[in-house]
């Protein structure tokens, strides 16, 4: 397949996506590919701020819970 055919296929598949979480991940991937070090730092800082807010709102796991989650994902 040539590059234009690949791009067309990707466009068609993206048009079918309805999952906001996937769209956000794809957006971040594209942003990271096209970003400069300065914009990457801004995005990194935003991610840290979101994580800290999540922790402050009680959304976190204990060490034991994290280990159990990790095991379920195939890590030991």
TIVO-2410 file (N, C-alpha, C; in nm, 3 decimals):
# residues 76
REC num residu      c1      c2      c3 atome chaine
REC   1      X   0.084  -0.118   0.000     N      A
REC   1      X   0.000   0.000   0.000    CA      A
REC   1      X   0.089   0.125   0.000     C      A
REC   2      X   0.050   0.225  -0.077     N      A
REC   2      X   0.128   0.348  -0.075    CA      A
REC   2      X   0.084   0.435   0.043     C      A
REC   3      X   0.161   0.537   0.071     N      A
REC   3      X   0.138   0.620   0.190    CA      A
REC   3      X   0.001   0.688   0.186     C      A
REC   4      X  -0.042   0.734   0.068     N      A
REC   4      X  -0.172   0.800   0.060    CA      A
REC   4      X  -0.285   0.702   0.090     C      A
REC   5      X  -0.272   0.580   0.043     N      A
REC   5      X  -0.373   0.478   0.072    CA      A
REC   5      X  -0.376   0.449   0.223     C      A
REC   6      X  -0.259   0.444   0.285     N      A
REC   6      X  -0.252   0.423   0.431    CA      A
REC   6      X  -0.321   0.537   0.505     C      A
REC   7      X  -0.293   0.659   0.464     N      A
REC   7      X  -0.353   0.776   0.528    CA      A
REC   7      X  -0.505   0.774   0.511     C      A
REC   8      X  -0.551   0.740   0.391     N      A
REC   8      X  -0.696   0.732   0.367    CA      A
REC   8      X  -0.760   0.628   0.457     C      A
REC   9      X  -0.696   0.512   0.472     N      A
REC   9      X  -0.749   0.408   0.559    CA      A
REC   9      X  -0.757   0.457   0.703     C      A
REC  10      X  -0.651   0.523   0.750     N      A
REC  10      X  -0.648   0.576   0.886    CA      A
REC  10      X  -0.762   0.676   0.906     C      A
REC  11      X  -0.782   0.764   0.810     N      A
REC  11      X  -0.892   0.862   0.819    CA      A
REC  11      X  -1.026   0.791   0.832     C      A
REC  12      X  -1.046   0.688   0.752     N      A
REC  12      X  -1.173   0.614   0.757    CA      A
REC  12      X  -1.193   0.550   0.893     C      A
REC  13      X  -1.088   0.492   0.947     N      A
REC  13      X  -1.099   0.427   1.078    CA      A
REC  13      X  -1.122   0.527   1.189     C      A
REC  14      X  -1.055   0.640   1.183     N      A
REC  14      X  -1.074   0.744   1.285    CA      A
REC  14      X  -1.217   0.796   1.282     C      A
REC  15      X  -1.274   0.809   1.163     N      A
REC  15      X  -1.413   0.856   1.153    CA      A
REC  15      X  -1.511   0.763   1.223     C      A
REC  16      X  -1.475   0.637   1.241     N      A
REC  16      X  -1.562   0.539   1.307    CA      A
REC  16      X  -1.552   0.543   1.459     C      A
REC  17      X  -1.448   0.606   1.512     N      A
REC  17      X  -1.421   0.603   1.656    CA      A
REC  17      X  -1.525   0.686   1.731     C      A
REC  18      X  -1.576   0.627   1.838     N      A
REC  18      X  -1.674   0.695   1.924    CA      A
REC  18      X  -1.626   0.706   2.068     C      A
REC  19      X  -1.512   0.647   2.099     N      A
REC  19      X  -1.459   0.643   2.236    CA      A
REC  19      X  -1.377   0.769   2.265     C      A
REC  20      X  -1.426   0.857   2.353     N      A
REC  20      X  -1.353   0.981   2.384    CA      A
REC  20      X  -1.213   0.955   2.441     C      A
REC  21      X  -1.198   0.848   2.514     N      A
REC  21      X  -1.068   0.815   2.572    CA      A
REC  21      X  -0.967   0.782   2.461     C      A
REC  22      X  -1.010   0.709   2.360     N      A
REC  22      X  -0.921   0.678   2.248    CA      A
REC  22      X  -0.884   0.804   2.172     C      A
REC  23      X  -0.983   0.891   2.151     N      A
REC  23      X  -0.958   1.017   2.080    CA      A
REC  23      X  -0.853   1.098   2.155     C      A
REC  24      X  -0.865   1.104   2.288     N      A
REC  24      X  -0.769   1.180   2.370    CA      A
REC  24      X  -0.629   1.120   2.357     C      A
REC  25      X  -0.619   0.987   2.360     N      A
REC  25      X  -0.489   0.921   2.347    CA      A
REC  25      X  -0.428   0.947   2.210     C      A
REC  26      X  -0.510   0.940   2.106     N      A
REC  26      X  -0.460   0.966   1.971    CA      A
REC  26      X  -0.414   1.111   1.959     C      A
REC  27      X  -0.491   1.200   2.017     N      A
REC  27      X  -0.455   1.342   2.015    CA      A
REC  27      X  -0.320   1.365   2.084     C      A
REC  28      X  -0.301   1.300   2.198     N      A
REC  28      X  -0.174   1.314   2.271    CA      A
REC  28      X  -0.058   1.256   2.190     C      A
REC  29      X  -0.081   1.142   2.124     N      A
REC  29      X   0.023   1.082   2.041    CA      A
REC  29      X   0.063   1.177   1.929     C      A
REC  30      X  -0.035   1.230   1.859     N      A
REC  30      X  -0.005   1.322   1.749    CA      A
REC  30      X   0.062   1.449   1.801     C      A
REC  31      X   0.014   1.497   1.913     N      A
REC  31      X   0.075   1.617   1.971    CA      A
REC  31      X   0.220   1.591   2.008     C      A
REC  32      X   0.247   1.475   2.068     N      A
REC  32      X   0.384   1.446   2.110    CA      A
REC  32      X   0.477   1.431   1.991     C      A
REC  33      X   0.426   1.378   1.881     N      A
REC  33      X   0.508   1.363   1.761    CA      A
REC  33      X   0.541   1.499   1.701     C      A
REC  34      X   0.447   1.590   1.707     N      A
REC  34      X   0.462   1.721   1.643    CA      A
REC  34      X   0.507   1.832   1.738     C      A
REC  35      X   0.533   1.798   1.863     N      A
REC  35      X   0.562   1.903   1.960    CA      A
REC  35      X   0.711   1.934   1.968     C      A
REC  36      X   0.736   2.053   2.015     N      A
REC  36      X   0.873   2.095   2.043    CA      A
REC  36      X   0.901   2.064   2.189     C      A
REC  37      X   1.027   2.068   2.232     N      A
REC  37      X   1.055   2.044   2.375    CA      A
REC  37      X   0.977   2.137   2.468     C      A
REC  38      X   0.955   2.261   2.426     N      A
REC  38      X   0.882   2.356   2.511    CA      A
REC  38      X   0.737   2.313   2.529     C      A
REC  39      X   0.671   2.272   2.421     N      A
REC  39      X   0.532   2.231   2.435    CA      A
REC  39      X   0.522   2.098   2.507     C      A
REC  40      X   0.622   2.013   2.491     N      A
REC  40      X   0.622   1.885   2.563    CA      A
REC  40      X   0.628   1.911   2.714     C      A
REC  41      X   0.708   2.008   2.755     N      A
REC  41      X   0.719   2.041   2.897    CA      A
REC  41      X   0.586   2.092   2.951     C      A
REC  42      X   0.516   2.172   2.873     N      A
REC  42      X   0.386   2.224   2.915    CA      A
REC  42      X   0.289   2.108   2.933     C      A
REC  43      X   0.285   2.018   2.837     N      A
REC  43      X   0.196   1.902   2.844    CA      A
REC  43      X   0.232   1.815   2.964     C      A
REC  44      X   0.361   1.796   2.988     N      A
REC  44      X   0.409   1.718   3.101    CA      A
REC  44      X   0.361   1.780   3.232     C      A
REC  45      X   0.375   1.910   3.243     N      A
REC  45      X   0.333   1.980   3.365    CA      A
REC  45      X   0.182   1.970   3.385     C      A
REC  46      X   0.106   1.975   3.278     N      A
REC  46      X  -0.039   1.960   3.288    CA      A
REC  46      X  -0.073   1.820   3.338     C      A
REC  47      X  -0.003   1.719   3.286     N      A
REC  47      X  -0.026   1.581   3.331    CA      A
REC  47      X   0.004   1.566   3.480     C      A
REC  48      X   0.111   1.628   3.526     N      A
REC  48      X   0.147   1.622   3.669    CA      A
REC  48      X   0.039   1.690   3.752     C      A
REC  49      X  -0.007   1.804   3.706     N      A
REC  49      X  -0.111   1.877   3.779    CA      A
REC  49      X  -0.240   1.794   3.788     C      A
REC  50      X  -0.276   1.728   3.677     N      A
REC  50      X  -0.395   1.642   3.678    CA      A
REC  50      X  -0.377   1.526   3.775     C      A
REC  51      X  -0.258   1.467   3.776     N      A
REC  51      X  -0.231   1.355   3.866    CA      A
REC  51      X  -0.240   1.399   4.012     C      A
REC  52      X  -0.184   1.514   4.044     N      A
REC  52      X  -0.189   1.564   4.181    CA      A
REC  52      X  -0.333   1.593   4.223     C      A
REC  53      X  -0.410   1.651   4.133     N      A
REC  53      X  -0.551   1.677   4.164    CA      A
REC  53      X  -0.626   1.546   4.187     C      A
REC  54      X  -0.596   1.447   4.106     N      A
REC  54      X  -0.660   1.317   4.122    CA      A
REC  54      X  -0.627   1.256   4.258     C      A
REC  55      X  -0.500   1.264   4.297     N      A
REC  55      X  -0.458   1.213   4.427    CA      A
REC  55      X  -0.527   1.289   4.540     C      A
REC  56      X  -0.530   1.421   4.528     N      A
REC  56      X  -0.595   1.503   4.630    CA      A
REC  56      X  -0.744   1.474   4.643     C      A
REC  57      X  -0.804   1.426   4.535     N      A
REC  57      X  -0.947   1.390   4.537    CA      A
REC  57      X  -0.968   1.245   4.580     C      A
REC  58      X  -0.861   1.179   4.623     N      A
REC  58      X  -0.873   1.044   4.676    CA      A
REC  58      X  -0.868   0.934   4.572     C      A
REC  59      X  -0.829   0.966   4.452     N      A
REC  59      X  -0.823   0.866   4.345    CA      A
REC  59      X  -0.681   0.812   4.334     C      A
REC  60      X  -0.652   0.713   4.416     N      A
REC  60      X  -0.521   0.649   4.413    CA      A
REC  60      X  -0.533   0.509   4.470     C      A
REC  61      X  -0.428   0.428   4.455     N      A
REC  61      X  -0.426   0.291   4.504    CA      A
REC  61      X  -0.313   0.276   4.606     C      A
REC  62      X  -0.336   0.187   4.701     N      A
REC  62      X  -0.229   0.155   4.795    CA      A
REC  62      X  -0.122   0.075   4.719     C      A
REC  63      X  -0.008   0.056   4.783     N      A
REC  63      X   0.099  -0.021   4.719    CA      A
REC  63      X   0.052  -0.163   4.688     C      A
REC  64      X  -0.018  -0.225   4.782     N      A
REC  64      X  -0.068  -0.362   4.760    CA      A
REC  64      X  -0.168  -0.367   4.646     C      A
REC  65      X  -0.258  -0.268   4.640     N      A
REC  65      X  -0.355  -0.264   4.530    CA      A
REC  65      X  -0.282  -0.248   4.396     C      A
REC  66      X  -0.182  -0.163   4.394     N      A
REC  66      X  -0.105  -0.142   4.270    CA      A
REC  66      X  -0.035  -0.270   4.227     C      A
REC  67      X   0.016  -0.345   4.322     N      A
REC  67      X   0.080  -0.473   4.289    CA      A
REC  67      X  -0.021  -0.571   4.229     C      A
REC  68      X  -0.141  -0.576   4.286     N      A
REC  68      X  -0.244  -0.666   4.234    CA      A
REC  68      X  -0.286  -0.625   4.093     C      A
REC  69      X  -0.300  -0.497   4.071     N      A
REC  69      X  -0.335  -0.447   3.937    CA      A
REC  69      X  -0.225  -0.484   3.839     C      A
REC  70      X  -0.101  -0.466   3.881     N      A
REC  70      X   0.014  -0.498   3.797    CA      A
REC  70      X   0.015  -0.645   3.760     C      A
REC  71      X  -0.016  -0.732   3.855     N      A
REC  71      X  -0.021  -0.876   3.828    CA      A
REC  71      X  -0.124  -0.909   3.722     C      A
REC  72      X  -0.239  -0.841   3.729     N      A
REC  72      X  -0.346  -0.866   3.633    CA      A
REC  72      X  -0.305  -0.822   3.491     C      A
REC  73      X  -0.212  -0.730   3.484     N      A
REC  73      X  -0.165  -0.681   3.354    CA      A
REC  73      X  -0.048  -0.764   3.302     C      A
REC  74      X  -0.011  -0.868   3.375     N      A
REC  74      X   0.096  -0.955   3.329    CA      A
REC  74      X   0.233  -0.923   3.383     C      A
REC  75      X   0.242  -0.826   3.472     N      A
REC  75      X   0.371  -0.794   3.533    CA      A
REC  75      X   0.383  -0.865   3.666     C      A
REC  76      X   0.506  -0.895   3.703     N      A
REC  76      X   0.529  -0.967   3.829    CA      A
REC  76      X   0.590  -0.877   3.934     C      A
***
